[in-house]
Amino acid sequence: MKRYCLALDLKDDERLIAEYETHHQKVWPEVLKNICKSGIIDMEIYRIENRLLMLMETDDGFSFEQKEELDAASETVQEWEKLMWKYQQAIPGSKPGEKWRLMNKIFDFKTAL
């Protein structure tokens, strides 16, 4: 099993943030199916103000490239991503169009003991 941590910002607008959270209370079934199909076992998103943190646990065969291919092949996932971009904005230092950015692990309690 692998674990990834990613970051993204939301537009700093209380109404848009509330809408974004509402969408995530009822994620479209095909989007959820695609997440599972890509090898993601668990996913959680946390928010503080307009900063998001996503934790993903995946099977050992997971790759971001394969996930991108699956997403690109699904019109519904593309529609969801387009809708989500209404609420999201790239964090500083992102490339144009780049959404979720992989974070680097700098501390691991288990290995520090």
MONOR-V278216 format. One record per backbone hydrogen bond with DSSP energy under -1.0 kcal/mol. CO is the residue of the C=O (numbers start at 1). NH is the residue of the N-H. Records with the same first field share a line. If there is no record, write none. Layout:
CO=NH / NH
This chain:
2=58
4=56
5=103
6=54
7=101
8=52
9=89
11=13
13=17
14=18
15=19
16=20
17=21
18=22
19=23
20=24
22=25
23=26
28=32
29=33
30=34
31=35
32=36
33=37
34=38
35=40
36=39
39=59
42=57
44=55
46=53
48=51
50=10
51=48
52=8
53=46
54=6
55=44
56=4
57=41 / 42
58=2
59=62
63=67
64=68
65=69
66=70
67=71
68=72
69=73
71=74
74=78
75=79
76=80
77=81
78=82
79=83
80=84
81=85
83=86
84=87 / 88
87=11
89=9
91=94
95=98
101=7
108=112
109=113
